[in-house]
Amino acid sequence: MTYTWQYLDEAAEILKQLDREAVEGMVDLLVNARQQGGRLFVLGVGGGAGHASHAVCDFRKIGGMEAYTPSDNVSELTARINDDGWETSYRNWLEGSRLATNDAVFVFSVGGGDEARKISSNLVCALRYARQIGAKICGIVGRDGGFAAQVADACIVVPVVNPENITPHTESFQALLWHLLVSHPALKTREMKWESAVTVTARGRAAGA
């Protein structure tokens, strides 16, 4: 078996093992936050930061939520890192955004943060602050979920089927799952471009017939 076959077989096995009730629980949390007028703050480091920026676009445009991420403003983020330190950079950004009890914090992380080993310490610090404020916490993580899974109100843990591919599978499924969330009928507030274009084209053809 080549690596390509192996990788895709692993992905298929992850799909089988995913906790679908956890997905539904996250949909409920996000819908409730939106109904209460809450905002969504999306946090990630590395690949998770890239996911955060894309997800913010989708939650705003498709899900009708007011959403933000610190990684979209490189000037503010690097200023906070330079002046205050990496560990508190996201926490202080949340404070500057006036995080409130009706808001939600969404984390993309492979390990979920590990305070003892000082891995993703800025996520740990930010989540501690969110818990202190009383904001809801959710996330899509890998491995055992780390600190994020411990404190989250709703969390999806991407199953590990091969310890050597934890990171690529987790980050791949984070993208799949946030697209599931924003396209979920309970959360979606408007059609996506190509789906609506296909519908209009189909109607036009039907009318012409």
C-alpha positions in Angstrom: 0.0 0.0 0.0 1.4 3.4 -0.9 1.2 6.4 1.4 -1.6 7.9 -0.6 -3.8 4.9 -0.1 -2.8 4.7 3.6 -3.6 8.3 4.3 -7.0 8.3 2.6 -7.9 5.0 4.4 -7.0 6.7 7.7 -9.2 9.6 6.8 -12.1 7.3 6.1 -11.6 5.6 9.4 -11.6 9.0 11.2 -14.9 9.8 9.5 -16.4 6.6 10.9 -15.2 7.4 14.4 -16.2 11.1 14.6 -18.6 11.9 17.5 -21.6 13.3 15.6 -23.4 14.2 18.8 -20.4 16.4 19.7 -20.9 18.2 16.3 -24.6 18.7 17.0 -23.7 20.1 20.5 -21.4 22.6 18.9 -24.1 23.7 16.5 -26.5 24.3 19.4 -23.9 26.3 21.3 -23.2 28.6 18.3 -26.9 29.0 17.5 -27.6 30.0 21.1 -24.7 32.5 21.1 -26.0 34.1 17.9 -29.5 34.3 19.3 -28.2 36.1 22.4 -26.4 38.6 20.3 -23.0 37.2 21.2 -19.8 37.4 19.2 -17.5 34.6 18.1 -13.8 34.9 18.7 -11.8 32.3 16.9 -8.3 31.4 18.1 -5.5 29.3 16.6 -1.8 29.1 16.3 0.2 28.1 13.1 -2.2 26.2 10.8 -4.9 27.0 13.3 -4.4 30.7 12.8 -4.9 30.2 9.1 -8.1 28.2 9.8 -9.3 30.9 12.1 -9.1 33.6 9.5 -11.0 31.5 6.9 -13.6 30.4 9.5 -14.2 34.0 10.6 -15.1 34.8 7.0 -17.5 31.8 6.8 -19.2 32.4 10.2 -19.8 36.0 9.3 -20.9 35.6 5.7 -22.7 32.3 5.8 -23.6 31.9 9.5 -24.6 35.5 10.2 -22.4 35.8 13.3 -20.2 38.7 14.3 -16.8 37.0 14.3 -13.2 38.0 14.8 -9.7 36.5 15.1 -6.5 38.1 16.5 -4.4 36.7 13.6 -6.3 39.0 11.1 -4.6 42.0 12.6 -0.8 41.4 12.5 0.1 44.9 13.8 -2.0 44.5 17.0 -1.0 40.9 17.5 2.7 41.5 17.1 2.5 44.6 19.3 0.9 42.6 22.0 3.5 39.9 21.7 6.3 42.4 21.8 5.0 44.5 24.6 3.1 42.0 26.8 4.5 38.6 25.8 3.4 35.6 23.8 1.6 33.9 26.6 -0.9 36.8 27.3 -1.2 38.0 23.7 -4.6 36.3 22.9 -5.9 36.8 26.4 -5.2 40.6 26.3 -6.7 40.8 22.8 -9.9 39.2 24.2 -9.9 41.7 27.1 -9.4 44.5 24.6 -12.4 43.2 22.6 -14.5 43.3 25.8 -15.2 39.6 25.9 -18.6 39.1 27.6 -20.7 36.2 29.0 -22.9 36.0 25.8 -19.8 35.6 23.6 -18.1 32.4 22.5 -14.5 31.5 22.0 -13.7 28.9 19.3 -10.3 27.1 19.2 -8.5 25.3 16.4 -5.6 23.4 17.9 -3.9 20.0 17.4 -3.0 19.5 21.0 -5.5 21.8 22.6 -2.8 23.5 24.7 -0.6 22.0 27.4 0.2 24.2 30.3 2.8 21.9 31.9 4.8 21.6 28.8 4.2 25.2 27.7 2.7 24.3 24.4 0.3 26.8 22.9 0.5 28.7 26.2 -1.3 31.7 24.7 -4.3 29.5 24.0 -4.3 28.2 27.6 -4.1 31.7 29.0 -6.9 32.9 26.7 -9.2 30.0 27.6 -8.6 30.6 31.3 -9.7 34.2 30.8 -12.8 33.1 28.8 -13.8 30.7 31.6 -13.2 33.5 34.2 -15.5 35.9 32.2 -18.1 33.1 31.7 -18.0 33.1 27.9 -18.8 29.8 26.1 -15.8 27.8 24.9 -15.8 25.4 21.9 -13.2 23.9 19.7 -12.0 21.3 17.2 -8.8 19.6 18.4 -6.8 16.4 18.1 -5.1 13.9 20.4 -6.9 13.9 23.8 -7.9 17.6 23.3 -5.6 19.0 25.9 -6.6 22.0 27.9 -9.2 23.1 25.4 -11.1 19.8 25.8 -10.9 20.1 29.5 -12.6 23.5 29.8 -14.8 23.5 26.6 -18.6 23.6 26.7 -18.6 21.8 23.3 -15.6 20.1 21.8 -14.9 17.9 18.8 -11.8 15.7 19.2 -10.6 14.3 15.9 -9.8 10.6 16.5 -6.2 9.4 16.3 -5.9 6.4 13.9 -2.2 6.8 13.2 0.1 8.6 15.8 2.4 9.6 13.0 -0.3 11.6 11.2 -2.0 13.4 14.1 -1.3 16.9 12.8 -2.2 16.6 9.1 -5.4 14.7 9.9 -6.5 17.1 12.7 -6.0 20.2 10.6 -7.7 18.5 7.6 -10.7 17.6 9.6 -10.9 21.0 11.3 -11.6 22.5 7.8 -14.1 19.8 7.0 -15.9 20.3 10.3 -16.2 24.1 10.4 -17.6 23.9 6.9 -20.1 21.4 8.2 -21.0 23.8 11.0 -21.6 26.9 8.8 -23.6 24.9 6.2 -25.7 23.2 8.9 -29.4 24.3 8.3 -29.7 25.4 12.0 -26.7 27.8 11.6 -26.7 28.8 7.9 -28.4 32.1 7.2 -27.7 32.5 3.5 -26.8 30.4 0.5 -23.2 30.0 -0.6 -22.3 31.5 -4.0 -22.1 28.4 -6.2 -25.1 26.7 -4.6 -27.2 29.7 -5.3 -25.8 30.1 -8.8 -26.6 26.5 -9.6 -30.2 27.0 -8.3 -30.7 30.1 -10.4 -29.3 28.4 -13.5 -31.6 25.4 -12.9 -34.6 27.6 -12.5 -33.8 29.4 -15.7 -33.5 26.2 -17.6 -36.8 25.0 -16.2 -38.5 28.3 -17.1 -37.1 28.0 -20.7 -38.4 24.5 -21.0 
